[in-house]
């Protein structure tokens, strides 16, 4: 998602709650906010207080059927129950689920839930809420619930035989059930059912932020929301994780319009955590004894995208594979990595990030930066340059286009400059159209998510270890959902369905690699760089580092189990 959701949402949520736990060794030092403290190397944890977090990523909506930004998905992880989560060594463990078993034929998954949980308004949290949420998502998967539907692919139905048991029945055996369920946010039926509207359309129009506090069943409830300011999470006394969890009383997440302002607030002691350290500040913060900087392999991949809708009325030359490949050769990815991200990024060719391990197709390589080759390709294809140096399409129109960029993506302006300078050398003129994240996504889909007006955009995807989600965004069914380029290829959709039910993981890997190769050849995106994940905390907060073997200091475990 943007720092589009997915894996970064889980990562940041884990960081948020794990730091809120304050567990682990550290200096005997209190936070300036008067919150959780830690003793020397495993000393007693002091509880209470407020954890203050800074971010340049907005909570674009508190409605799970509408939102797409990472901070929004953090909100959902914090406020709503989830069945499972990643544990240490990337193995799955229960969150609301204490245990589970699978039928011999792999069709029925039975989850045994922790009893006694309550929604933040005092209503009981039961398996019926989970069954209602799941069945609703499945029922309207081709419409209002499309954005959450990929996480329940091939689910036939859900049942709640009692308050603490959830039974999920699949249409056929599925090879990635647990990775998918990590993003199954369970909603309070007593709140959402009355918002359904005709054919479920009310699910997308429900303005959750207008009825605060949000009714949550996770570790926190959201009591204040400000898209352009500070959002407050307060401890849910009915959290199924136990009365001592989380350790802090509240968390405040403040949105900043630029990295410099956020960094200044962090250095001034006004924040305890910044969720992404600007690349140009990493070394200076590392040398300051007041801060801790953590780095880890990241799953964010920044990209350059084409409108791939064959029905778009204008600038159809951008559908030409030759034009797309020529532009790919005109972008200096290494310069983006070195200049914009100070070496904390690497050129990539696939939408699946290297952090996904075996799921990334290693045979795909970034197109070589070669201006001469790109020019020759366009010359051979008949796109001639005019006297002004700008090429003309087959109708004699200038090849000049707007590129939509989201203001919430750090580094995007400098990235655009590098892209523009390279593409300018092949006779194609680009101008930047910077918009806030919500407006940018609406412009991409306009009108009414028919994808008829935009030509190009630059943004990013952030995937999970499992590749299913980030591959799902390119399916035909995500028009009006996750799709941000209107790519639709029935052959690709068929492969997506096949990988989802491939129980043999080696067979699934072959399909996933083939899907990536198809995207590489069709180029709905030109993948640019894969960013490292870098976060910073003040020395008074600790207990979140080094939990995953092979991924030192990645705060990606214990979403809710903050002890």
N, C-alpha and C positions, 0 to 999 in steps of 0.2 A: 504494500500500500504506500501511501505517499509519505515520505519516509513512511510512504504508503505502507500500510500496516505490517502485517504478518510477523516475521520472526523478531523484528526489532521491538514490536509491541510487547511480546513475551519477555524479551530481554530487558526492556526498560521497566516493565512492571515488576520483574524479579528484582531488579536493582532497587526499585522504589521500596518494595516491601522488605527485602532482605536488609537494606540499610535501616529501615524502620525498626527491624528487629534489634539492631545494635549489638548483635552477638559476635563473639570472637575477640581476639586480643587486640589491644590498641593502647594508645596513651591514656592515662587517667585524666581525661579532659572532657569538660562538658561542652555541648554545642552552645553557640551564642544564642540560640533560640530557646534555651532552657529545656531541651528535650532529652532524648535517650542518651545515656553515656555508657562508656565501656571501661572496665577495669583492666589492669595489666594482664595480658595473656590469659584470658579466660576468667577474669574477675567478675564480680557480681554486676548484673545489668540493672541500670536504673531506668525505670519506665516512665512514660508520660511525655508531654511536650509535643512540639510541632516540628516536623521535618519540612524544610523549605527547598523546593526544586525549581530550577530555571530551565526553560526550553524555548527553542525557536519554532517548535512544531505545535500547531494549534489543535485543540479539541474542536474539530469542525462541527460535530454534532454528538449529542448524547443518545441518539437513536441508532441502534445497531444495524438497522436495515437501510440506513442512509450514509453513515459515516465511512470515511476511508483513510483518515490520517492515523498515524501511529499513536499519538496521544489519546485519541478516541478509543482505540482498542485497549490501551492501558486502562482507561476508565472502565471498560467492560470487564476486564480481568479482575480489577479491584472490587467492582460492585456486584458482579453476578457470579453465581456458582459455576464451576467447571468440574467435569468428572475426573480428569486426569491431567498430569503435568509432567514435564521432563524432570527427572531426578539426576543425581550424580551419575557420571559416566554415560549420560544421554539415554539412560533407561527410563521407561515410564513408571510413574508411581501414582497412587491415588491422591486426589485432592478432596472433593466431596465424596468420592467413592472410596470405601475402605478396601474393597476387593472386588474381583469380577471373575467370571468363568465363561467359557465358550462351548457351545454344543459341538458334538463330534463332526457335524457337517459344516461347521463354521458360519452358520446362518444366524444363530441366536447368541447374543451377548447379554449376560445378566450382571448388572452392577448392584452391589450392596452398599448403600449410602450411610454416611455417618448420621446418627439420629440426633434429634433435638435442635437442629438449626432453625433459625427464624429470620424472616425478612425484617428489614430495619423498621418497618411499621408495626412489628409485633406479631404479624400473621405467621402461622407455621410454614416452614419450608419443607415440602414433601416431593416424593417422586412424581406426583401428579403434575407439578409445575414443569418438570423435565419432559414428561410425556407430551404435555400440551404444547410446549415450545417446539419440540422436535417434530411432532405431527403437523404443526402449523407451517414450519419451514418447508417440509416436504410437500404439503398441499399446494403452496403458492410458489414453488421453486421456479416456475417459468414466469413469474411476475414480481410481486412486491418483495419476496424474500430471496430473490436471486443472488444477492451478495453473500448471504450466509449458506446458501444451498450447497456449494461445493464441499463444505465440511460434513455434509450428511449424504454424500453421493451413495446411491444404491440402498439407502434405508427404505424399508417397506413401511414399517410403523414402529411406534413405541408404546409400551404399556406399563402401567404402574399397579402390579398386583397387590401391593401394600405401600405404606407411606415411605418405606426405606428400601424399596426394590424397584429398579428400572430395568425393563427388558426391551432390548433393541433388536428387531428382526430385520435382516437384510434380504434383498431379492436374490443375491448370490454371494458366495464367499468373497470377502474384500481383503486385500493385502495390506492396507494401511489404516485400519480402524482407529487405533489409538492416536496416531499423529493427527488424524482428522478431528477427533473429538476434543483435542486440545483447544480448538476454537469454537466449541459448541457452548455458547453462553446461554445459561438457563434464566428465563425471564419469569417474573411473578405473574401467574395466570390471572389473579384477581385484579391486576392493574391493566394488563395488555389485552385481555379477551374483550373487554368492552370498547377497545379502540379499533377493532378489526375493520369495521366498515364494509362496504360492498366488495365482495371478492378479495378481501384482505387488503384493499388499497389504503385503508386507514393506518396500517402498520407503518407505512413510509411517511405519512403526513403527521403522525403523532409528534408534537413538539415536547419531547421529554423535559427539556430544560425549562419549560414554562410551569412545571409542576414540581418544583423542588420542595423538600429534599427528595432525591431519587430514591425509589424503594429498591434497595439492594439486599442481596443475601450473602455477599462475599465478605471480605474483611472490612470493607468500608462502605459508607453511603456518601453520596455527593450532596452537600448542603448548600454550596454556592457555585455558580458557574458563570464565568465571564470569558467569552471567546477571545477577547483581546486584552484580558487582564489575568486575574488569579482565580483558580478553581480550588475549592476546599473539599477534601475528603475527611470525614469523621468516622471514628471507630464504630463498627456495628456490634452492639452488645450481644446480638444473637448469632454471631458468627460460629459456624460449625467447627472451626478450628480450635475452639476453646475460649474460655473467659479471659485468659491472659494474652490472647493474640488479637491484633498485633500489639506490639509493645508501645508504640506511640499513640497519642490520643488523636492526632490529626496530621494530615499532609496538605501542604499548600503548593500548587504547581502554578508558577507564574510564566505567562507567555511574553516573550520579547520579540520585537520586530526585527532585531538584528543581533548578530553574535557579539559585537563590541559592547553593546549595552548590557547584555547578559554577563559577559566576562567581567565587566567593571563591577557589577553588583556582586558577583561571586568573590572577587578580590576584596571588596569592601566589607565582607562578612554578612551580606544581606541574604545570601543563599547558602545552603548546606551541600547542595548537589547541582551540577549541571549535567544534563543527560548526554550532551555531545560537545566535547571540547573542540573549539575551532583549531584547525590544523596549524595555524600560525602561532597558537598559544601553547602548544603541547610542551615544548622544551622549557619555556620560561616557568610554567606551572610545575614541571618536574623538579626544577631547581629551587622551588620555594618550599620550605619545610612546613608551611601551613596547609599544604594541599597534598592529596594523593591522586595520581593520574593512572587510570587503568586502560590498557589496550588489549584488543583481542581480534582474531579474524572476524570480519564482518560479513553480513549477507546482503548489504545494500549495493545494488548495481544501478548506476545512473545510465540513462539512455537518451537517444534521439529518436523520436517516433514520427511515423508517417500516417496520415489518414489513409487507411486501406479499404475504405468503402468504395466499391466500384460504381456506386450510384452518386457519388459526389459530383456536382455539376461543373466545378471549375478546377483548373490546374490538374487535369488528368494525367499529365506527363509524369507527375510524382508517383503514379502507379507503375511506371516503367521500371522493371528490374535493373536496367542499365543505369538509369538515373540514381537509383538507390545505392547501387554498388559504387558508382563514381563518388557520391557524397561520402560513403564510408571510407574510401581511400583518401579523401581530402581532410579527414579529421585526425589530428595528431593526439591520439589517446595518451601517449607517454608524456606529452607536454601538460596535459590536464592533470595527470597523476603527480608530476614533479612540481608544477607551478601552483596549481590550485590547492592541492592536498599535501604538499610538502613531502611527498614520498609515502604518504599513508594511504595509498591506493595503487591499484594495478590494472592495466588494460585487460579487458575480458571480451569474450565473443558470445557467451551464452547467458540466457536469462536465469539459469540456475547457477548459483554462486559456488565458488570452490569450497566454502565451508560445508556444503552438502555432501562432500566426499564423493563416493562412487556414483552418485546420481548425476553429477556434472559430466557432460560429454567432453573428454579431454582431447578429442580429435579436432575440435573447432578452435580455430585461431583467429585473433583479430585481424582484419584486413590491414595490409601494410600501408603505412602513410606514404603515398606516392602521388604527388600533384601531377606529374607528367603523365602517368598512367591514367589518372582520372580524366584529364583533359582529352587524352587520345580516345578514351571510351566514348565521351560525349561527342567528340568530332565525328567518330565513325558512325554514331547513331543518328547523326544529322541535326544535332542541336547546335546551330551556328552562333557565333558571337556577333553582336552588333558593334557599331562604331564606338559605343559607350563601354564596351567590354563585357556587357551582360548578354548571356545567351538567350535565344528565342526558342519557344516551343514550336511544334509543327504548324501552329496557326499564326505564327509570327508574334505572339505575345511574349513579353519579357518574363524570364524565369526569376521572379522576385517574389519572396514569400515572407509572411509573418510567422514567427516561432513563439508559441505560447510558453511562458515559463512561470512556475509558481514561486511567489515571494517567500514562501515558508521553507524552501530547500536551501540550506547553507551552501555557498560556493557556486550557485547556479549562474550568477551574473558573470563571474570570471570564466566559468566553463563556456558560456555562450560566446564570449569574446574570442576564445580560441577556436571554437567551431566556426564562427562567422569569418574569421580571418582566413582559415583554411578553405572554406567553401567559396569565399570571394575570389580565390586564386583559380578557380575552375569556371568562373563566369556566372555563378549563381549568387544572387543578392539576398541576404537574410536580414530581417529587422526583428528586434525583440519586442514582444508584447507581454510585459510582466503584469500578472494578476494575482490576487490572493488565492489561496489554494481552492476554496470552494468555487469562486468565480471561474477559475481556470478549468476546473473539471466540468462545470456547466457549459463553458464555451466549447470545450472539446466535444461534448455530446450534442450541441445545438444543431437543429432545433429538436427539442423533446427527445433527446438521445437517439437521433437518427443519423448523427455524425455526417452532416452534409456541408458544414461551413468551414471548419478548420483545415489547415494543410499540414502543419508541423508543430510538434511540441518537444520540450525537453523536461524529463522528470526522473523518477526512479522507481524501482521495485525492491522490496525487502522481503525475502522469502524465508521459509523455515528450513530445517534440516531436510525434512521430507519435501520432495519437489511438487507434490500434487497441487497445492494452492497456486503457486506462481505459474504453473502450466495451465491451470484452469482459467486464468484471466484472459487467455487468448481463444477461448471457445466461443462459438456462435451464440450460445445461450447467455453470454455475459453482456450482450448489447443492453445498455441501460443499467448494468450492474457494474462489474469491475472493468469492463473493456474501456480502454482509453485510446484505441486506434482503429476500432471497427474491423479488425481482422476476423475473417470467417472462412474457414476451410473445412468442409465436411470430412475430408480424409484425416485432418488433424483431430477433429472431434472424435472420430472413430478410434484413433489411437489413444486419446485421452480416456475414453471409456474402457479400453482394453487394459491400460496400465492400472486403472483403479481396481480391477478385479483379478489382477495377476498375483495369485498367492505365492507363486514361485518368484522370489525376489530377483534372481538373475534374469529371468524372462522379463520381469517388469523393468529392470534396468535397461535392457535392450530396446524396449519400447520407448522409454523415457529419453534415451539417447537419440532415437530416431525422431522424436518430436522436436528436440532441440535443433537437430540438423534441418528439419523442415522450416523452423522459424528462422534459422540462420540464412537459408537460401531465399526465403520469401521476403525477409527483411521488413516486417512491420515495425521493427525497431532496429537501430544500430546500437548495440551494447557498447558502452564507453569504458567505464572503470568500476572496479569493485573496491569499496571503501573499507578501511579498518574501522572497528568500533572503538571509540575513545570516550571515556567519561571521567569526570572529576568530582571529588568530594573533599570536604574539609576534614582535617585530621580528627575531629571529634566524633566522626561516624565511622563505623567499622563493621566487619562481619559478613562481607559479601564477596570476598575475593577467593580465587583458586578452587572453585568447587567442582570443576569438570576436568577430568584427566585429559591431558593433551590440549586443553584450551585454558591456559592459565588466566586467572582473574576474570573469567567471563561470569557475570552475575545472572546466570540463566537457570537457576534452580530455585525451588521453594517459593512458588508464587504466593501461596497463602500460608504455608506452614513456616511461619516466620520465626520459629524458635531456634 
